[in-house]
């Protein structure tokens, strides 16, 4: 992921994704595997505090930054 908005819109891909369709499938698969768990995510492209959790929001996902 390059931006937290990709949790809400997993089909949105930046220009650096050479296979946008596969990237979207990979994002959805990853989100589904960690949604609702205590698995901390560390997406290096996100701003501080970077670390967060994936939560469900209907048929979409949401990124919740973890703060102290």
C-alpha positions, 0 to 999 in steps of 0.5 A: 500500500502506498496510501491509507485510502487504498484500504477504502478503495483497494482497486486504486493503484498508483502508477508504480503498480505494473499490474493494477488488477493483481495489486488490487487482488493482493490488497483485498486478500491481505486485508481479509486475512488481517481484518478484525485481528490484533495484527499490527500493520507497518506500511512504510509509505504511511506517515507517522505513527505508521503502525495501525490495524485494518478494520472492516467497514461494510464491503470496504476496509479502514486503516486505524493508526495506532497511537500511544 
